[in-house]
Amino acid sequence: MNTVGDNPEIKPFLRNFTFVEAAVLVVVGFGLFFFPQYLRPLWAWEIAPSNAPFLVAIYIRALVPVSLMYLSGRWSPTRLVLRAIFTFTLIVLIVSLYHIDRFNFSKWQVWIWFGLYIALPASGGYHLWIYRAMANDHLPITGQFWRITTQASGVAFAVYGLGLITAPDTFSSLFPWRLDVFHSQLYSATFLTGCVLMLTVSVRATRAEFFATGVTESAFGIFSILGLVIVDHRVQKIDWTASNTIAWLALLGVITVLGLTMIAMSFRNRNLEG
């Protein structure tokens, strides 16, 4: 980790705003997980039972780095997390506006949805701008093995994320349940955010940033698999022998192992070499 002088505190407004964001993610993520019968009717649009657990995985995945950013209160790992927040929320906002016909503006929760997803990318973009001159040259250089691994992972995330946007019917066929165009394009934000995380740590990264990325991706993999099991227990419509289900589980398994390995690397004494 860097010295305090190299790793200054973030502005109080950003840290307080992050606390609010983390609180919202706790309510939404764990609320959908433990009390879906109460949270689903309050969503900004009608979500099917099969989509709810995957949304849980997405929001718990987001909760992890946002919480680390708040608890740290310093530029590292904030520089990583802030890029992820901006990417995810901006894509969600654009997709929501593109599919604005899916929203009933007579419902108060729709206004909250758009209020949040306008405020979040606005805050992220603003703080990325004011911190744009922050030096990164002093950060540890990522070793060759991890540079190649994270860059390859980032490209893979980008290809799949862009595929969900540009060819949603084709790329969403990997999911074990059927997705419409809206949800396919909405879920692209998750994979494109993974691309940003991986590419950010691929050249220079602190141990805190490697840890944040690893926890984020492993949480996504674990909760996505757990959510699939829960969905099948409720609706019993998942074909576990189907090729797309097997491929989906394999993808989540790779993401989980990658994340756990990055966590393990972050605890090593050396600066992510080799």
ZAFINU-856980 format. One line per field, with one value per residue (C-alpha): residue in one letter; x, y, z. Coordinates in steps of 0.25 Angstrom, whole numbers, plus 5000, padded with zeros to 4 digits. Layout:
r A_...
u X_...
v Y_...
w Z_...
//
This chain:
r M_N_T_V_G_D_N_P_E_I_K_P_F_L_R_N_F_T_F_V_E_A_A_V_L_V_V_V_G_F_G_L_F_F_F_P_Q_Y_L_R_P_L_W_A_W_E_I_A_P_S_N_A_P_F_L_V_A_I_Y_I_R_A_L_V_P_V_S_L_M_Y_L_S_G_R_W_S_P_T_R_L_V_L_R_A_I_F_T_F_T_L_I_V_L_I_V_S_L_Y_H_I_D_R_F_N_F_S_K_W_Q_V_W_I_W_F_G_L_Y_I_A_L_P_A_S_G_G_Y_H_L_W_I_Y_R_A_M_A_N_D_H_L_P_I_T_G_Q_F_W_R_I_T_T_Q_A_S_G_V_A_F_A_V_Y_G_L_G_L_I_T_A_P_D_T_F_S_S_L_F_P_W_R_L_D_V_F_H_S_Q_L_Y_S_A_T_F_L_T_G_C_V_L_M_L_T_V_S_V_R_A_T_R_A_E_F_F_A_T_G_V_T_E_S_A_F_G_I_F_S_I_L_G_L_V_I_V_D_H_R_V_Q_K_I_D_W_T_A_S_N_T_I_A_W_L_A_L_L_G_V_I_T_V_L_G_L_T_M_I_A_M_S_F_R_N_R_N_L_E_G
u 5000_5005_5009_4998_5005_5004_4990_4982_4968_4957_4947_4937_4925_4930_4931_4918_4911_4918_4912_4898_4901_4905_4893_4884_4892_4890_4875_4873_4883_4880_4865_4863_4871_4864_4850_4848_4833_4833_4844_4840_4827_4834_4844_4844_4839_4833_4844_4842_4846_4858_4863_4863_4874_4883_4880_4884_4898_4899_4896_4904_4916_4914_4913_4927_4936_4927_4928_4943_4944_4936_4944_4957_4954_4966_4970_4974_4965_4956_4962_4958_4944_4940_4943_4934_4923_4923_4923_4912_4903_4905_4902_4889_4884_4886_4879_4868_4866_4867_4856_4848_4835_4838_4835_4822_4825_4812_4820_4829_4840_4842_4846_4855_4862_4865_4868_4879_4884_4886_4892_4902_4909_4908_4916_4925_4929_4930_4940_4948_4950_4954_4964_4969_4983_4985_4999_4999_5014_5017_5007_5013_5015_5007_5015_5015_5007_4996_4997_4994_4983_4975_4976_4971_4960_4957_4956_4947_4938_4937_4934_4922_4917_4917_4911_4899_4897_4899_4894_4885_4878_4891_4899_4888_4885_4897_4888_4880_4867_4861_4865_4858_4866_4864_4870_4881_4886_4884_4893_4904_4907_4912_4922_4927_4929_4938_4946_4949_4953_4962_4969_4971_4979_4986_4997_4999_4991_4992_4989_4976_4972_4975_4967_4955_4955_4957_4946_4936_4938_4937_4925_4918_4922_4918_4904_4901_4902_4895_4884_4882_4881_4870_4863_4862_4857_4846_4842_4849_4851_4866_4871_4884_4889_4887_4900_4897_4895_4908_4915_4909_4913_4927_4928_4924_4933_4945_4941_4940_4954_4960_4954_4959_4973_4974_4970_4981_4991_4987_4992_5005_5017_5022_5015_5008_5020_5020
v 5000_5014_5024_5034_5045_5037_5033_5045_5045_5047_5059_5058_5060_5048_5039_5043_5041_5027_5024_5027_5018_5007_5008_5007_4995_4988_4990_4986_4975_4968_4972_4965_4953_4951_4957_4957_4956_4970_4977_4972_4979_4992_4991_5002_4991_4977_4967_4952_4942_4937_4951_4955_4946_4951_4966_4962_4957_4970_4979_4971_4971_4986_4987_4981_4991_5003_4999_4997_5011_5017_5010_5014_5028_5029_5031_5016_5008_5020_5022_5008_5008_5022_5017_5005_5013_5023_5012_5003_5015_5022_5009_5006_5021_5020_5007_5012_5024_5016_5006_5017_5011_5000_5010_5015_5029_5029_5021_5028_5017_5020_5034_5029_5020_5031_5041_5031_5027_5042_5046_5034_5036_5051_5050_5039_5047_5060_5054_5046_5060_5067_5056_5055_5060_5051_5044_5029_5027_5023_5012_4998_4992_4979_4967_4961_4949_4958_4968_4958_4951_4964_4970_4957_4956_4971_4968_4956_4964_4975_4966_4959_4972_4979_4966_4968_4982_4980_4965_4963_4951_4943_4947_4945_4931_4927_4930_4918_4926_4935_4950_4961_4972_4981_4972_4967_4981_4985_4973_4978_4988_4977_4971_4985_4989_4977_4981_4994_4988_4978_4988_4998_4988_4982_4993_4999_4995_4995_4983_4989_4991_4976_4972_4981_4975_4961_4962_4969_4958_4946_4952_4953_4938_4932_4940_4938_4922_4923_4931_4921_4910_4918_4921_4906_4902_4912_4911_4898_4902_4901_4890_4887_4878_4889_4893_4908_4905_4897_4908_4919_4912_4910_4925_4928_4918_4924_4938_4933_4926_4938_4947_4938_4937_4952_4953_4943_4951_4964_4958_4954_4963_4965_4975_4966_4962_4950
w 5000_4997_5008_5013_5005_4992_4995_5000_5006_4996_4998_5009_4999_4991_5003_5009_4996_4995_5009_5004_4991_5000_5009_4996_4991_5005_5005_4990_4989_5002_5001_4988_4993_5006_5004_4989_4991_4997_4988_4974_4974_4978_4966_4955_4946_4946_4948_4947_4958_4949_4948_4963_4968_4957_4961_4975_4970_4962_4974_4984_4974_4974_4989_4992_4985_4989_5003_5002_4996_5007_5018_5012_5009_5001_4986_4985_4984_4980_4967_4963_4969_4964_4949_4952_4958_4946_4936_4942_4945_4932_4924_4932_4930_4915_4914_4923_4914_4902_4907_4914_4910_4920_4931_4937_4942_4950_4960_4970_4970_4955_4959_4969_4959_4949_4961_4966_4952_4948_4961_4962_4948_4950_4963_4957_4945_4953_4963_4952_4945_4958_4961_4947_4950_4961_4959_4956_4953_4968_4968_4967_4953_4951_4947_4934_4937_4944_4933_4922_4931_4934_4920_4914_4924_4922_4907_4909_4918_4908_4896_4904_4909_4896_4890_4900_4894_4879_4878_4890_4885_4881_4894_4904_4899_4909_4921_4926_4926_4914_4914_4906_4899_4911_4921_4912_4909_4924_4929_4919_4929_4939_4929_4923_4937_4939_4927_4934_4947_4940_4931_4942_4950_4938_4937_4951_4964_4979_4987_4991_4977_4974_4986_4982_4968_4973_4984_4974_4963_4973_4979_4966_4962_4975_4977_4962_4964_4977_4971_4960_4970_4977_4965_4961_4975_4973_4958_4954_4940_4939_4930_4937_4926_4915_4908_4911_4925_4926_4919_4928_4940_4935_4932_4946_4951_4944_4949_4963_4962_4956_4967_4978_4972_4972_4986_4990_4982_4989_5002_4997_5002_4988_4979_4970_4962_4953
//
